[in-house]
Amino acid sequence: MIDPTFAALAALAVFQVKHVICDFFLQTANQLQNKGRYGHPDGLIHAGIHVVGSIPVFLVLPTTLGVAVAVLASEFVLHYHIDWLKNDITTRHGWEIKDKQYWWAMGLDQFAHQITYLGMTLVLLVAGA
């Protein structure tokens, strides 16, 4: 049996590595450009890539298929809407990378993703208890 504290830290590490890969290395220019258009396939694909990237967390925190599907579906919905909202707000206000408000929005976007990973980890810990 793996120590729950170590398991939580390992799960969060998996999410961190996944996040940087999916949000910065695998994200295409089209995804960046279209995430602010609600329902656009590029935003949906980007959120889907994040979901696929999260699957290895179940090696650290194994769970039932039902819990896994619920956690991944929740991540898809949350990730999609966090990205859409940030892009919608920055576009609507005309904020660009030169504007401090753009970076506030970017920081809050990244913070919201990290809180999502904390929540996912907590659900998996509780479900496995």
C-alpha positions as CSV (number, residue, x, y, z in Angstrom):
1,M,0.0,0.0,0.0
2,I,1.4,3.4,-1.0
3,D,1.5,6.2,1.6
4,P,-1.4,8.6,0.9
5,T,0.8,11.7,1.3
6,F,3.3,10.3,-1.2
7,A,0.5,9.2,-3.6
8,A,-1.1,12.7,-3.5
9,L,2.3,14.4,-4.2
10,A,3.0,11.9,-7.0
11,A,-0.4,12.5,-8.5
12,L,0.1,16.2,-8.4
13,A,3.5,15.8,-10.1
14,V,1.9,13.7,-12.8
15,F,-0.7,16.5,-13.3
16,Q,2.1,19.2,-13.4
17,V,4.1,17.4,-16.0
18,K,1.0,16.7,-18.0
19,H,-0.1,20.3,-17.8
20,V,3.1,21.8,-19.1
21,I,3.2,19.3,-22.0
22,C,-0.4,19.7,-23.0
23,D,-0.8,23.4,-22.4
24,F,2.5,24.7,-23.7
25,F,4.2,22.0,-25.9
26,L,1.3,20.3,-27.6
27,Q,-1.1,23.2,-28.0
28,T,-1.3,24.3,-31.6
29,A,-1.6,27.9,-32.9
30,N,-5.2,27.0,-34.1
31,Q,-6.1,25.9,-30.6
32,L,-4.7,29.1,-29.1
33,Q,-6.6,31.2,-31.6
34,N,-9.9,29.4,-31.3
35,K,-10.3,28.5,-27.7
36,G,-12.3,31.7,-27.1
37,R,-14.9,30.7,-29.7
38,Y,-17.4,28.7,-27.6
39,G,-17.9,25.2,-29.0
40,H,-15.1,25.5,-31.6
41,P,-13.5,22.0,-32.2
42,D,-10.0,23.3,-31.5
43,G,-10.9,24.2,-27.9
44,L,-12.6,20.8,-27.5
45,I,-9.6,19.0,-28.9
46,H,-7.3,20.9,-26.5
47,A,-9.4,19.9,-23.5
48,G,-9.5,16.3,-24.8
49,I,-5.7,16.2,-25.0
50,H,-5.6,17.2,-21.4
51,V,-7.9,14.4,-20.5
52,V,-5.8,11.8,-22.3
53,G,-2.7,13.2,-20.6
54,S,-4.3,12.7,-17.2
55,I,-4.8,9.0,-17.6
56,P,-1.4,8.1,-16.2
57,V,-2.5,9.5,-12.8
58,F,-4.4,6.2,-12.3
59,L,-1.1,4.4,-12.0
60,V,-0.5,6.4,-8.9
61,L,-4.1,6.6,-7.6
62,P,-6.0,3.6,-9.0
63,T,-9.8,3.8,-8.9
64,T,-12.9,2.3,-10.3
65,L,-13.8,2.9,-13.9
66,G,-16.8,5.0,-12.9
67,V,-14.7,7.3,-10.7
68,A,-12.1,7.6,-13.4
69,V,-14.7,8.5,-16.0
70,A,-16.3,11.1,-13.7
71,V,-12.9,12.7,-12.8
72,L,-11.8,12.9,-16.5
73,A,-15.2,14.2,-17.7
74,S,-15.1,16.8,-15.0
75,E,-11.6,17.8,-16.1
76,F,-12.7,18.1,-19.7
77,V,-15.6,20.4,-18.8
78,L,-13.6,22.5,-16.4
79,H,-10.5,22.8,-18.5
80,Y,-12.6,23.8,-21.6
81,H,-14.5,26.4,-19.7
82,I,-11.5,27.9,-17.9
83,D,-9.7,28.3,-21.2
84,W,-12.7,29.6,-23.0
85,L,-13.4,32.2,-20.2
86,K,-9.8,33.5,-20.2
87,N,-9.8,33.8,-24.0
88,D,-13.2,35.4,-24.1
89,I,-12.4,38.0,-21.5
90,T,-9.0,38.9,-22.9
91,T,-10.4,39.2,-26.5
92,R,-13.5,41.1,-25.4
93,H,-11.3,43.6,-23.5
94,G,-8.6,43.7,-26.2
95,W,-5.9,42.7,-23.7
96,E,-2.6,41.5,-25.4
97,I,0.6,40.2,-24.0
98,K,1.9,43.7,-23.5
99,D,-1.0,44.4,-21.0
100,K,-0.7,43.6,-17.3
101,Q,-4.4,42.6,-17.4
102,Y,-3.6,39.9,-19.9
103,W,-1.1,38.4,-17.5
104,W,-3.5,38.6,-14.6
105,A,-6.0,36.6,-16.7
106,M,-3.2,34.2,-17.7
107,G,-2.2,33.8,-14.0
108,L,-5.8,33.2,-12.9
109,D,-6.3,30.7,-15.8
110,Q,-3.3,28.7,-14.7
111,F,-4.3,29.0,-11.0
112,A,-7.8,27.6,-11.9
113,H,-6.2,24.6,-13.7
114,Q,-4.0,23.9,-10.6
115,I,-7.0,24.1,-8.3
116,T,-8.7,21.6,-10.6
117,Y,-5.8,19.2,-10.2
118,L,-6.0,19.5,-6.4
119,G,-9.7,18.7,-6.6
120,M,-9.1,15.7,-8.8
121,T,-6.4,14.4,-6.5
122,L,-8.7,14.8,-3.5
123,V,-11.5,13.0,-5.2
124,L,-9.2,10.1,-6.1
125,L,-7.8,9.9,-2.6
126,V,-11.2,9.9,-1.0
127,A,-12.5,7.4,-3.6
128,G,-9.6,5.1,-2.8
129,A,-9.9,5.3,1.0
